[in-house]
Structures are given as structure tokens and as C-alpha cells.
């Protein structure tokens, strides 16, 4: 993986948890995000609400930020701890850095809302052309780390990356030197083992080559977005599709209900006329004279 962030390895049980914990650390390490970004997204109330059942973790934050004695910090309720932390943020410039330093990376993922963590991590849009133009090396380094971290933690497969980027994009964007490596590796693998898989392609041209030659927004929109963020619940699922209404053929008159007063009304008129014309009132009686027995 990329050099920055290699010193931290998450111990969380799920791959998606480890991935999020590690990429947040990497983003902080290389300056994609900073301490003020964190406290802007996670107010003292959100932090302490997440830690409402964890008095020791609350005290770990309160003691260095407010100078409370540990015995007092352990007894502070979550809402009181949030108020004290907010006051510390208002009066001490180093409070944001202390908050970030004293929440373990794995505890962030365990106790803070996952959707908010992903939004905090990605809101800068570091992969978008405008952000890349300001610091291309940093943007490439972090996206490379995210790809490698997603692979290492089982969030994506080698095929997900290759199919997401697309063979046409690889062929049009890779320089001839890299394409020659792929061709040589393909022929060699075919001779030696009879196949050349997606894993082999990424070993020949690793993630560092992809981020160097493929537009970062293309990788994000076709790999990170759908195959990581959406597939593993880091963003809200898309709304359900609107139901499609099927139009019936208006020519199928037999399937439509008859209009009120249709055939009956037409048959009633001649009946009344016959009654009025009948001698001595004989014949069919008018409607007004009909009675139910």
C-alpha cells in the first residue's frame, strides 16, 4: 500500500469497518482531511451521544480537553460532557486536535454514524478535477490507498476494479510502455499456466499505474462509488424506482364496465311508447305504474 497510513492497522472484525477506519487515518495523515473538518462534521453532542454508554471513552476525551479530573469525567453524563467539550472548543485552539487524537480510529467507526463518517471523509471531493489540479500527487496517493485497502479488506475483487475501469479506458489511457508490459505478461502467463486473470493484470500494472494514467473521477464513479460506497452501505441507498403503469387498450370494450343508464335507458323508451299506444291501457305498463311485488 501507499506509505502514509501503513503504521495503522484496524482490529475491527468486519472488512468494511477496517476499510473505513484505515482510510480515515490515511486521509488525516496526508492532509486530505484535518482536525477542524472532523469537529465541523461531528459536534460535541454527536460525539458524546455516540459514546453515551461508554463513560471511559468520554473521560478519555474530556480529561485532556477540559482538564477535568478522571473521577469527575467518569461521572459526567453524556449531555454534560457535550456541553463541557463545546466550551473547550470555544476557548482553546488545540481542542479539535486533542479530540481527534483521543478518539481511537476504530472507536470512530464503532460509535459514530457510518454515513456521517463517509461524508466527512469524502466531502472535499479530492478525486474531482478541480481538487486534483491543486494537489495531484496527494489525490492520486489517497485514491491508490483506497483501492488497495478495499482489495485487502475484501470490499472489491480484482475483477471489480478491472471491469469498473474498463478495457477500452485502459487501452486508450495507458502509455505504450504499460501496454507492452501487459502484452508480455499475458503471453508469458499463457505459455506457462494457460491463463491470465484480473489479479495478474493488477500485479503487472498495480493501482499506482491506474491512478497515474486513468482520470481519478472515472475510477471513483465506476469503482469506489458503486462497488465500495453503495455496495457496502456507506451512502444512502437510491430511492426505489417508480412503478410503471400499464395502459390498457381502449378497444377492449367488453372489459370496461357499462355506463349507467346505457342499454337499459334505450330499451325503456320504446316500452313506454308501446304502453301509451295500447288500447284501453293494455300492453306494457309505463315506468311510473311499475310496482315491486
Secondary structure, 3 states (H helix, E strand, C coil): CCCCCCCCCCCCCCHHHHHHHHHHHHHHHHCCCCHHHHHHHCCHHHHHHHCCCCHHHHHHHHHHHHCCCHHHHHHCCHHHHHHHHHHHHHHCCCHHHHHHHCCCHHHHHHHCCHHHHHHHHHCCCCCCHHHHHHCHHHHHHHHHHHHHHHHHCCCCCHHHHHHHHCHHHHHHHCCHHHHHHHHHHHHHHHHHCCCCCHHHHHHHCCHHHHHHHCCHHHHHHHHHHHHHHHCCCCCCCCCCCCCCCCCCCCCCHHHCCCCCCCHHHHHHHHHHHHHHHCHHHCCCCCHHHCCCC
